[in-house]
Amino acid sequence: MAKFTAPVTKGQRLSGTVADLTYEAMGVVKVGQDYPIFVANALTSEEIEFQVTKVNAHYGFGRLLKIVTESPDRVPADTRNYLQTGIAPLAHLAYSAQLKFKQEQVVNSLAKFHLDWQVQPTLAAPKETGYRNKAQVPVKMVAGVLQTGFYRQRSHDLIPMTDFLIQDPRIDQTIQSIRDILREYQVPAYDETTGKGTLRHIMVRRAQATGQQMVVLVSKQRHLPNEVAVVEQISQLPEITSIIVNFNPKKTNVILGVKERLVFGHLYLEDELLGHQFHISAQSFYQVNHDQTERLYQTAIDAAQLQPTDVVVDAYSGIGTIGISVADQVKQVREIEVVPEAVADAKNNAQLNGVTNMDFTVGKAEEIMPQWAAADVKMDVLFVDPPRKGLSPEFVAAVLAVKPQKIVYISCNPATLARDLSLLTAGGYQGNQVQPVDMFPQTTHVESVSVLERDE
Ligand SMILES: C[S@@+](CC[C@H](N)C(=O)[O-])C[C@H]1O[C@@H](n2cnc3c(N)ncnc32)[C@H](O)[C@@H]1O
């Protein structure tokens, strides 16, 4: 077989029309016989000039030099930092076009598995920016000065930033104030190349309903230099109700370490969703877009058409938000979650809301569900809300053995959703609609709700 060679060479300057946008928001220009070149910051239909930066046998990358003809969907904004860091890779695309882009991502993923489902228009978010209730920003010394910002994509080069566009501006302000306090008290940032220094990340989470803010200082050392004074200063900032020092001594990209110390206020934040109270501790997952979370949950709950006699399983349940939201409509709710701190929060939250018909299992859903299948556990409705990797084959096999009447699938990744829907439909379930819900404006993330029912 003849060896395939790329029709372009590195450094070449070319022009072309952008045919498509990838799921990572790269413009695709086809040259030769369908050889794709991916160009950042280029939108579908734009005529562009670009320089080839990388070439391999099947595709290449290019750097945008000039936009000759702009897309009508391009929004004029100084988005360079947001595009470079990957914080907001769709910030140059009009919001209405972002919603269509997300709907198309689901359509394309389902098509790969020949699933002829109807994909509804994406439910728009009320806040197009400033919606995130959580920030995790890296801290780094740049030219001898402690900076907060974000890493350039696929690197650990910190771009100093104070306006993160998609985060609640009050969180941005808190981070900036903490940065100034750290500078004043000469707390050094951790240097991953030398292993020296102290502070790795600052995490801030804000509860929309109460305005409470939790600050987590992620440290290489057990204690920060001048810790008492630093904590005292941070505690004086507006809305701060909790400060935690998280100890992460490992050489890792995982942000939070296992051990933490409460140095001010409470171990948890208090928020509300769909009229219920929730306590959220630092290690627990909590949805980042408060208003859209309520719409997402309501969409999922409406789709489930729950009955008072139903036994409901809420798998990948976090701090119990979905389970607690439906508990008063059904007979029983059973939660499965792998993070012990989140399960402790969920138990506490059930009590806080006067819910008595829930039970809680700590463990991996793919291990618990087969045990329940073997024990012939009955369930009527199964909610699943897995991480990006979706459901494991063991979990799907166990679900097919347990046979809940309905499965409500909340997904944050259309690719794994399509794979799992395909397995579930092959196993005796039917469905025909996916409802995307925009939880993350300006980013390429696509959240959706689908319902499956047993077809017997
Ligand atoms: C997308 S979050 C959803 C949480 C919750 N439903 C909510 O809306 O806040 C996924 C959750 O699954 C948990 N998780 C991850 N892998 C898991 C596994 N193998 N088994 C059970 N839970 C898991 C995570 O800790 C996280 O709380």
The ligand as an SDF file (V2000), in Angstrom:
LIG
                    3D

 27 29  0  0  0  0  0  0  0  0999 V2000
  -21.7990   14.6960   37.2780 C   0  0  0  0  0  0  0  0  0  0  0  0
  -21.6820   14.4480   39.0030 S   0  0  0  0  0  0  0  0  0  0  0  0
  -23.4080   14.4180   39.4380 C   0  0  0  0  0  0  0  0  0  0  0  0
  -23.7110   14.5300   40.8870 C   0  0  0  0  0  0  0  0  0  0  0  0
  -25.1690   14.8950   41.2410 C   0  0  0  0  0  0  0  0  0  0  0  0
  -26.1090   14.0690   40.5140 N   0  0  0  0  0  0  0  0  0  0  0  0
  -25.4340   16.3620   41.0130 C   0  0  0  0  0  0  0  0  0  0  0  0
  -26.1760   16.7180   40.0930 O   0  0  0  0  0  0  0  0  0  0  0  0
  -24.8690   17.1890   41.7620 O   0  0  0  0  0  0  0  0  0  0  0  0
  -21.1550   12.7920   39.0680 C   0  0  0  0  0  0  0  0  0  0  0  0
  -21.0020   12.2320   40.4630 C   0  0  0  0  0  0  0  0  0  0  0  0
  -20.6260   10.8500   40.3190 O   0  0  0  0  0  0  0  0  0  0  0  0
  -19.6540   10.5350   41.2910 C   0  0  0  0  0  0  0  0  0  0  0  0
  -18.9320    9.3750   40.7460 N   0  0  0  0  0  0  0  0  0  0  0  0
  -17.8860    9.3570   39.8960 C   0  0  0  0  0  0  0  0  0  0  0  0
  -17.5700    8.0980   39.5610 N   0  0  0  0  0  0  0  0  0  0  0  0
  -18.4410    7.2950   40.2210 C   0  0  0  0  0  0  0  0  0  0  0  0
  -18.6230    5.8850   40.2830 C   0  0  0  0  0  0  0  0  0  0  0  0
  -17.8390    5.0660   39.5930 N   0  0  0  0  0  0  0  0  0  0  0  0
  -19.6240    5.4110   41.0350 N   0  0  0  0  0  0  0  0  0  0  0  0
  -20.4320    6.2510   41.7420 C   0  0  0  0  0  0  0  0  0  0  0  0
  -20.2950    7.5820   41.7400 N   0  0  0  0  0  0  0  0  0  0  0  0
  -19.3200    8.1070   40.9780 C   0  0  0  0  0  0  0  0  0  0  0  0
  -18.8620   11.8070   41.4630 C   0  0  0  0  0  0  0  0  0  0  0  0
  -18.2030   11.8400   42.7040 O   0  0  0  0  0  0  0  0  0  0  0  0
  -19.9460   12.8680   41.3380 C   0  0  0  0  0  0  0  0  0  0  0  0
  -20.5050   13.1690   42.5990 O   0  0  0  0  0  0  0  0  0  0  0  0
  1  2  1  0
  2  3  1  0
  2 10  1  0
  3  4  1  0
  4  5  1  0
  5  6  1  0
  5  7  1  0
  7  8  2  0
  7  9  1  0
 10 11  1  0
 11 12  1  0
 11 26  1  0
 12 13  1  0
 13 14  1  0
 13 24  1  0
 14 15  1  0
 14 23  1  0
 15 16  2  0
 16 17  1  0
 17 18  1  0
 17 23  2  0
 18 19  1  0
 18 20  2  0
 20 21  1  0
 21 22  2  0
 22 23  1  0
 24 25  1  0
 24 26  1  0
 26 27  1  0
M  CHG  2   2   1   9  -1
M  END
$$$$
